[in-house]
Amino acid sequence: MATKKQFGSFQELVADSTKPILVDFYAPWCGPCQIMSNILDDVKSKLGQRVQIVKINTENYPDLASRYEIYALPTLMLFRGGRPVDRIEGVVSAHQLVERLQLFT
Protein backbone atom coordinates (compact mmCIF):
# COMPACT_ATOMS: atom_id res chain seq x y z
CA MET A 1 0.00 0.00 0.00
CA ALA A 2 1.22 3.52 -0.76
CA THR A 3 2.04 5.77 2.13
CA LYS A 4 0.05 8.95 2.70
CA LYS A 5 2.07 11.20 4.94
CA GLN A 6 2.55 14.80 5.90
CA PHE A 7 6.05 16.18 5.69
CA GLY A 8 7.88 19.37 6.55
CA SER A 9 10.28 19.21 3.65
CA PHE A 10 9.83 17.12 0.55
CA GLN A 11 13.55 17.34 -0.10
CA GLU A 12 14.27 15.81 3.32
CA LEU A 13 11.75 13.05 2.64
CA VAL A 14 13.47 11.97 -0.57
CA ALA A 15 17.05 12.74 0.49
CA ASP A 16 16.91 10.85 3.79
CA SER A 17 15.64 7.60 2.31
CA THR A 18 18.03 4.66 2.04
CA LYS A 19 15.92 3.10 -0.71
CA PRO A 20 14.34 4.48 -3.88
CA ILE A 21 11.12 6.44 -3.39
CA LEU A 22 8.39 6.28 -6.00
CA VAL A 23 6.24 9.40 -5.74
CA ASP A 24 2.73 9.24 -7.15
CA PHE A 25 1.61 12.79 -7.97
CA TYR A 26 -2.18 12.60 -8.12
CA ALA A 27 -5.44 14.48 -7.53
CA PRO A 28 -8.53 13.03 -5.83
CA TRP A 29 -10.79 13.93 -8.77
CA CYS A 30 -8.55 12.17 -11.33
CA GLY A 31 -10.05 8.89 -12.62
CA PRO A 32 -6.77 7.47 -13.97
CA CYS A 33 -5.16 8.28 -10.60
CA GLN A 34 -7.72 6.03 -8.91
CA ILE A 35 -6.79 3.20 -11.27
CA MET A 36 -3.09 3.81 -10.62
CA SER A 37 -3.66 3.58 -6.87
CA ASN A 38 -4.73 -0.07 -7.18
CA ILE A 39 -1.79 -0.79 -9.48
CA LEU A 40 0.61 0.73 -6.95
CA ASP A 41 -0.79 -1.56 -4.25
CA ASP A 42 0.03 -4.51 -6.50
CA VAL A 43 3.53 -3.15 -7.21
CA LYS A 44 4.19 -2.69 -3.50
CA SER A 45 3.16 -6.29 -2.79
CA LYS A 46 5.59 -7.49 -5.48
CA LEU A 47 8.57 -5.29 -4.57
CA GLY A 48 8.06 -5.21 -0.80
CA GLN A 49 10.65 -3.16 1.07
CA ARG A 50 12.87 -2.56 -1.99
CA VAL A 51 11.00 0.65 -2.80
CA GLN A 52 8.95 3.14 -0.82
CA ILE A 53 5.79 4.46 -2.47
CA VAL A 54 4.50 7.88 -1.46
CA LYS A 55 1.37 9.64 -2.74
CA ILE A 56 1.41 13.43 -3.13
CA ASN A 57 -1.89 15.22 -3.71
CA THR A 58 -1.04 17.99 -6.17
CA GLU A 59 -3.93 20.09 -4.89
CA ASN A 60 -2.35 20.15 -1.41
CA TYR A 61 1.18 20.71 -2.72
CA PRO A 62 0.91 22.87 -5.87
CA ASP A 63 4.45 24.21 -5.39
CA LEU A 64 5.86 20.68 -5.65
CA ALA A 65 3.78 20.00 -8.73
CA SER A 66 5.14 23.17 -10.28
CA ARG A 67 8.76 22.49 -9.25
CA TYR A 68 8.70 19.01 -10.82
CA GLU A 69 6.66 20.16 -13.84
CA ILE A 70 3.70 17.90 -13.20
CA TYR A 71 1.36 18.64 -16.10
CA ALA A 72 -0.34 15.26 -16.47
CA LEU A 73 -1.93 13.07 -13.83
CA PRO A 74 -0.99 10.62 -12.66
CA THR A 75 2.74 11.26 -12.84
CA LEU A 76 5.13 8.88 -11.11
CA MET A 77 8.64 10.04 -10.28
CA LEU A 78 11.35 7.81 -8.87
CA PHE A 79 13.85 9.48 -6.54
CA ARG A 80 17.25 8.13 -5.47
CA GLY A 81 19.64 10.10 -3.32
CA GLY A 82 17.27 13.04 -3.25
CA ARG A 83 17.13 13.44 -7.03
CA PRO A 84 14.61 12.31 -9.65
CA VAL A 85 15.96 9.45 -11.78
CA ASP A 86 12.87 8.34 -13.69
CA ARG A 87 9.43 9.68 -14.64
CA ILE A 88 6.26 8.02 -15.93
CA GLU A 89 3.14 9.90 -16.99
CA GLY A 90 -0.23 8.18 -17.21
CA VAL A 91 -1.40 4.73 -16.24
CA VAL A 92 0.95 1.77 -16.70
CA SER A 93 0.41 -1.86 -15.80
CA ALA A 94 1.83 -3.32 -12.59
CA HIS A 95 4.04 -5.62 -14.66
CA GLN A 96 5.51 -2.71 -16.66
CA LEU A 97 6.07 -0.66 -13.54
CA VAL A 98 7.75 -3.50 -11.63
CA GLU A 99 10.09 -4.17 -14.56
CA ARG A 100 11.02 -0.50 -14.76
CA LEU A 101 11.54 -0.13 -11.02
CA GLN A 102 13.74 -3.21 -10.87
CA LEU A 103 16.29 -1.28 -12.93
CA PHE A 104 16.75 1.04 -9.93
CA THR A 105 16.36 -1.33 -6.95
Backbone as JSON Lines, residues from 0, in Angstrom:
{"i":0,"aa":"M","n":[0.84,-1.18,0.0],"ca":[0.0,0.0,0.0],"c":[0.88,1.24,0.0]}
{"i":1,"aa":"A","n":[0.48,2.26,-0.72],"ca":[1.22,3.52,-0.76],"c":[1.06,4.24,0.57]}
{"i":2,"aa":"T","n":[2.04,5.05,0.87],"ca":[2.04,5.77,2.13],"c":[1.52,7.17,1.92]}
{"i":3,"aa":"K","n":[0.51,7.57,2.69],"ca":[0.05,8.95,2.7],"c":[0.64,9.57,3.95]}
{"i":4,"aa":"K","n":[1.44,10.61,3.77],"ca":[2.07,11.2,4.94],"c":[2.23,12.69,4.76]}
{"i":5,"aa":"Q","n":[2.25,13.37,5.88],"ca":[2.55,14.8,5.9],"c":[4.06,14.92,6.06]}
{"i":6,"aa":"F","n":[4.61,15.99,5.54],"ca":[6.05,16.18,5.69],"c":[6.36,17.66,5.75]}
{"i":7,"aa":"G","n":[7.45,17.98,6.45],"ca":[7.88,19.37,6.55],"c":[8.64,19.8,5.31]}
{"i":8,"aa":"S","n":[9.48,18.91,4.82],"ca":[10.28,19.21,3.65],"c":[10.3,18.01,2.73]}
{"i":9,"aa":"F","n":[9.82,18.2,1.53],"ca":[9.83,17.12,0.55],"c":[11.26,16.69,0.27]}
{"i":10,"aa":"Q","n":[12.16,17.66,0.19],"ca":[13.55,17.34,-0.1],"c":[14.14,16.43,0.98]}
{"i":11,"aa":"E","n":[13.8,16.69,2.25],"ca":[14.27,15.81,3.32],"c":[13.68,14.41,3.18]}
{"i":12,"aa":"L","n":[12.42,14.34,2.81],"ca":[11.75,13.05,2.64],"c":[12.5,12.19,1.63]}
{"i":13,"aa":"V","n":[12.82,12.76,0.47],"ca":[13.47,11.97,-0.57],"c":[14.97,11.82,-0.34]}
{"i":14,"aa":"A","n":[15.6,12.8,0.28],"ca":[17.05,12.74,0.49],"c":[17.42,11.78,1.61]}
{"i":15,"aa":"D","n":[16.58,11.67,2.62],"ca":[16.91,10.85,3.79],"c":[16.62,9.37,3.6]}
{"i":16,"aa":"S","n":[16.01,8.99,2.51],"ca":[15.64,7.6,2.31],"c":[16.84,6.77,1.85]}
{"i":17,"aa":"T","n":[16.96,5.58,2.42],"ca":[18.03,4.66,2.04],"c":[17.64,3.8,0.84]}
{"i":18,"aa":"K","n":[16.38,3.87,0.45],"ca":[15.92,3.1,-0.71],"c":[15.21,4.05,-1.68]}
{"i":19,"aa":"P","n":[15.04,3.62,-2.91],"ca":[14.34,4.48,-3.88],"c":[12.92,4.8,-3.4]}
{"i":20,"aa":"I","n":[12.48,6.01,-3.72],"ca":[11.12,6.44,-3.39],"c":[10.38,6.72,-4.69]}
{"i":21,"aa":"L","n":[9.26,6.03,-4.87],"ca":[8.39,6.28,-6.0],"c":[7.29,7.22,-5.53]}
{"i":22,"aa":"V","n":[7.24,8.4,-6.13],"ca":[6.24,9.4,-5.74],"c":[5.13,9.41,-6.79]}
{"i":23,"aa":"D","n":[3.92,9.21,-6.31],"ca":[2.73,9.24,-7.15],"c":[2.09,10.61,-6.98]}
{"i":24,"aa":"F","n":[2.27,11.48,-7.97],"ca":[1.61,12.79,-7.97],"c":[0.21,12.58,-8.54]}
{"i":25,"aa":"Y","n":[-0.8,12.89,-7.73],"ca":[-2.18,12.6,-8.12],"c":[-3.1,13.72,-7.66]}
{"i":26,"aa":"A","n":[-4.37,13.61,-8.04],"ca":[-5.44,14.48,-7.53],"c":[-6.64,13.58,-7.25]}
{"i":27,"aa":"P","n":[-7.41,13.9,-6.2],"ca":[-8.53,13.03,-5.83],"c":[-9.62,12.94,-6.9]}
{"i":28,"aa":"W","n":[-9.75,13.93,-7.75],"ca":[-10.79,13.93,-8.77],"c":[-10.38,13.2,-10.05]}
{"i":29,"aa":"C","n":[-9.13,12.76,-10.12],"ca":[-8.55,12.17,-11.33],"c":[-8.87,10.68,-11.43]}
{"i":30,"aa":"G","n":[-9.68,10.29,-12.42],"ca":[-10.05,8.89,-12.62],"c":[-8.86,7.97,-12.85]}
{"i":31,"aa":"P","n":[-7.94,8.31,-13.77],"ca":[-6.77,7.47,-13.97],"c":[-5.9,7.33,-12.71]}
{"i":32,"aa":"C","n":[-5.91,8.35,-11.86],"ca":[-5.16,8.28,-10.6],"c":[-5.74,7.21,-9.69]}
{"i":33,"aa":"Q","n":[-7.06,7.06,-9.71],"ca":[-7.72,6.03,-8.91],"c":[-7.3,4.64,-9.39]}
{"i":34,"aa":"I","n":[-7.23,4.47,-10.7],"ca":[-6.79,3.2,-11.27],"c":[-5.34,2.92,-10.87]}
{"i":35,"aa":"M","n":[-4.5,3.97,-10.94],"ca":[-3.09,3.81,-10.62],"c":[-2.89,3.44,-9.16]}
{"i":36,"aa":"S","n":[-3.77,3.89,-8.29],"ca":[-3.66,3.58,-6.87],"c":[-3.71,2.08,-6.63]}
{"i":37,"aa":"N","n":[-4.63,1.38,-7.3],"ca":[-4.73,-0.07,-7.18],"c":[-3.5,-0.77,-7.77]}
{"i":38,"aa":"I","n":[-2.99,-0.23,-8.86],"ca":[-1.79,-0.79,-9.48],"c":[-0.6,-0.63,-8.54]}
{"i":39,"aa":"L","n":[-0.5,0.5,-7.88],"ca":[0.61,0.73,-6.95],"c":[0.55,-0.22,-5.76]}
{"i":40,"aa":"D","n":[-0.65,-0.56,-5.32],"ca":[-0.79,-1.56,-4.25],"c":[-0.21,-2.89,-4.7]}
{"i":41,"aa":"D","n":[-0.49,-3.27,-5.94],"ca":[0.03,-4.51,-6.5],"c":[1.56,-4.45,-6.62]}
{"i":42,"aa":"V","n":[2.07,-3.33,-7.08],"ca":[3.53,-3.15,-7.21],"c":[4.2,-3.26,-5.85]}
{"i":43,"aa":"K","n":[3.62,-2.64,-4.85],"ca":[4.19,-2.69,-3.5],"c":[4.22,-4.12,-2.99]}
{"i":44,"aa":"S","n":[3.17,-4.9,-3.26],"ca":[3.16,-6.29,-2.79],"c":[4.24,-7.11,-3.5]}
{"i":45,"aa":"K","n":[4.57,-6.76,-4.74],"ca":[5.59,-7.49,-5.48],"c":[7.01,-7.07,-5.12]}
{"i":46,"aa":"L","n":[7.22,-5.79,-4.85],"ca":[8.57,-5.29,-4.57],"c":[8.88,-5.21,-3.08]}
{"i":47,"aa":"G","n":[7.85,-5.24,-2.24],"ca":[8.06,-5.21,-0.8],"c":[8.83,-3.99,-0.34]}
{"i":48,"aa":"Q","n":[9.88,-4.24,0.44],"ca":[10.65,-3.16,1.07],"c":[11.74,-2.6,0.15]}
{"i":49,"aa":"R","n":[11.81,-3.06,-1.1],"ca":[12.87,-2.56,-1.99],"c":[12.61,-1.14,-2.48]}
{"i":50,"aa":"V","n":[11.35,-0.7,-2.38],"ca":[11.0,0.65,-2.8],"c":[9.92,1.19,-1.87]}
{"i":51,"aa":"Q","n":[10.0,2.48,-1.61],"ca":[8.95,3.14,-0.82],"c":[8.05,3.89,-1.79]}
{"i":52,"aa":"I","n":[6.75,3.77,-1.61],"ca":[5.79,4.46,-2.47],"c":[5.07,5.51,-1.64]}
{"i":53,"aa":"V","n":[5.1,6.75,-2.15],"ca":[4.5,7.88,-1.46],"c":[3.55,8.58,-2.42]}
{"i":54,"aa":"K","n":[2.35,8.91,-1.94],"ca":[1.37,9.64,-2.74],"c":[1.4,11.11,-2.35]}
{"i":55,"aa":"I","n":[1.43,11.98,-3.36],"ca":[1.41,13.43,-3.13],"c":[0.21,14.01,-3.88]}
{"i":56,"aa":"N","n":[-0.72,14.57,-3.13],"ca":[-1.89,15.22,-3.71],"c":[-1.45,16.58,-4.25]}
{"i":57,"aa":"T","n":[-1.52,16.75,-5.55],"ca":[-1.04,17.99,-6.17],"c":[-1.87,19.2,-5.78]}
{"i":58,"aa":"E","n":[-3.11,18.97,-5.34],"ca":[-3.93,20.09,-4.89],"c":[-3.44,20.61,-3.54]}
{"i":59,"aa":"N","n":[-2.88,19.73,-2.71],"ca":[-2.35,20.15,-1.41],"c":[-0.94,20.7,-1.52]}
{"i":60,"aa":"Y","n":[-0.22,20.29,-2.55],"ca":[1.18,20.71,-2.72],"c":[1.42,21.23,-4.14]}
{"i":61,"aa":"P","n":[0.76,22.35,-4.5],"ca":[0.91,22.87,-5.87],"c":[2.33,23.34,-6.18]}
{"i":62,"aa":"D","n":[3.07,23.78,-5.16],"ca":[4.45,24.21,-5.39],"c":[5.33,23.05,-5.83]}
{"i":63,"aa":"L","n":[5.1,21.87,-5.23],"ca":[5.86,20.68,-5.65],"c":[5.5,20.29,-7.07]}
{"i":64,"aa":"A","n":[4.22,20.33,-7.38],"ca":[3.78,20.0,-8.73],"c":[4.43,20.94,-9.75]}
{"i":65,"aa":"S","n":[4.52,22.19,-9.39],"ca":[5.14,23.17,-10.28],"c":[6.65,22.93,-10.39]}
{"i":66,"aa":"R","n":[7.3,22.69,-9.26],"ca":[8.76,22.49,-9.25],"c":[9.16,21.29,-10.11]}
{"i":67,"aa":"Y","n":[8.36,20.22,-10.06],"ca":[8.7,19.01,-10.82],"c":[7.94,18.92,-12.15]}
{"i":68,"aa":"E","n":[7.34,20.04,-12.55],"ca":[6.66,20.16,-13.84],"c":[5.65,19.04,-14.08]}
{"i":69,"aa":"I","n":[4.75,18.9,-13.11],"ca":[3.7,17.9,-13.2],"c":[2.54,18.52,-13.98]}
{"i":70,"aa":"Y","n":[2.41,18.11,-15.23],"ca":[1.36,18.64,-16.1],"c":[0.3,17.6,-16.42]}
{"i":71,"aa":"A","n":[0.6,16.34,-16.19],"ca":[-0.34,15.26,-16.47],"c":[-0.49,14.43,-15.2]}
{"i":72,"aa":"L","n":[-1.68,13.91,-15.0],"ca":[-1.93,13.07,-13.83],"c":[-2.45,11.72,-14.3]}
{"i":73,"aa":"P","n":[-2.02,10.65,-13.68],"ca":[-0.99,10.62,-12.66],"c":[0.4,10.74,-13.27]}
{"i":74,"aa":"T","n":[1.32,11.26,-12.48],"ca":[2.74,11.26,-12.84],"c":[3.49,10.57,-11.71]}
{"i":75,"aa":"L","n":[4.29,9.6,-12.08],"ca":[5.13,8.88,-11.11],"c":[6.56,9.34,-11.31]}
{"i":76,"aa":"M","n":[7.22,9.68,-10.21],"ca":[8.64,10.04,-10.28],"c":[9.4,9.18,-9.28]}
{"i":77,"aa":"L","n":[10.5,8.62,-9.73],"ca":[11.35,7.81,-8.87],"c":[12.54,8.66,-8.43]}
{"i":78,"aa":"F","n":[12.76,8.71,-7.11],"ca":[13.85,9.48,-6.54],"c":[14.87,8.53,-5.91]}
{"i":79,"aa":"R","n":[16.14,8.83,-6.12],"ca":[17.25,8.13,-5.47],"c":[18.24,9.19,-5.05]}
{"i":80,"aa":"G","n":[18.66,9.13,-3.8],"ca":[19.64,10.1,-3.32],"c":[19.15,11.53,-3.39]}
{"i":81,"aa":"G","n":[17.84,11.7,-3.26],"ca":[17.27,13.04,-3.25],"c":[17.01,13.64,-4.62]}
{"i":82,"aa":"R","n":[17.32,12.9,-5.69],"ca":[17.13,13.44,-7.03],"c":[16.24,12.54,-7.87]}
{"i":83,"aa":"P","n":[15.45,13.13,-8.77],"ca":[14.61,12.31,-9.65],"c":[15.48,11.56,-10.66]}
{"i":84,"aa":"V","n":[15.2,10.26,-10.83],"ca":[15.96,9.45,-11.78],"c":[15.08,8.83,-12.86]}
{"i":85,"aa":"D","n":[13.77,8.89,-12.68],"ca":[12.87,8.34,-13.69],"c":[11.5,9.0,-13.53]}
{"i":86,"aa":"R","n":[10.74,9.03,-14.63],"ca":[9.43,9.68,-14.64],"c":[8.51,8.92,-15.58]}
{"i":87,"aa":"I","n":[7.28,8.7,-15.13],"ca":[6.26,8.02,-15.93],"c":[4.99,8.85,-15.83]}
{"i":88,"aa":"E","n":[4.4,9.18,-16.98],"ca":[3.14,9.9,-16.99],"c":[2.04,8.98,-17.49]}
{"i":89,"aa":"G","n":[0.9,9.01,-16.81],"ca":[-0.23,8.18,-17.21],"c":[-0.23,6.84,-16.51]}
{"i":90,"aa":"V","n":[-1.22,6.04,-16.86],"ca":[-1.4,4.73,-16.24],"c":[-0.53,3.7,-16.96]}
{"i":91,"aa":"V","n":[0.18,2.9,-16.17],"ca":[0.95,1.77,-16.7],"c":[0.56,0.54,-15.91]}
{"i":92,"aa":"S","n":[0.77,-0.62,-16.49],"ca":[0.41,-1.86,-15.8],"c":[1.39,-2.13,-14.66]}
{"i":93,"aa":"A","n":[0.96,-2.94,-13.71],"ca":[1.83,-3.32,-12.59],"c":[3.07,-4.02,-13.12]}
{"i":94,"aa":"H","n":[2.9,-4.89,-14.09],"ca":[4.04,-5.62,-14.66],"c":[5.07,-4.66,-15.26]}
{"i":95,"aa":"Q","n":[4.6,-3.69,-16.05],"ca":[5.51,-2.71,-16.66],"c":[6.23,-1.89,-15.6]}
{"i":96,"aa":"L","n":[5.49,-1.49,-14.58],"ca":[6.07,-0.66,-13.54],"c":[7.1,-1.44,-12.72]}
{"i":97,"aa":"V","n":[6.8,-2.67,-12.39],"ca":[7.75,-3.5,-11.63],"c":[9.04,-3.69,-12.44]}
{"i":98,"aa":"E","n":[8.9,-3.99,-13.72],"ca":[10.09,-4.17,-14.56],"c":[10.94,-2.9,-14.59]}
{"i":99,"aa":"R","n":[10.29,-1.77,-14.7],"ca":[11.02,-0.5,-14.76],"c":[11.69,-0.19,-13.43]}
{"i":100,"aa":"L","n":[10.98,-0.42,-12.34],"ca":[11.54,-0.13,-11.02],"c":[12.69,-1.06,-10.66]}
{"i":101,"aa":"Q","n":[12.67,-2.27,-11.16],"ca":[13.74,-3.21,-10.87],"c":[15.08,-2.74,-11.43]}
{"i":102,"aa":"L","n":[15.05,-1.85,-12.4],"ca":[16.29,-1.28,-12.93],"c":[16.98,-0.39,-11.88]}
{"i":103,"aa":"F","n":[16.23,0.09,-10.91],"ca":[16.75,1.04,-9.93],"c":[16.84,0.46,-8.52]}
{"i":104,"aa":"T","n":[16.35,-0.77,-8.31],"ca":[16.36,-1.33,-6.95],"c":[17.37,-2.46,-6.83]}
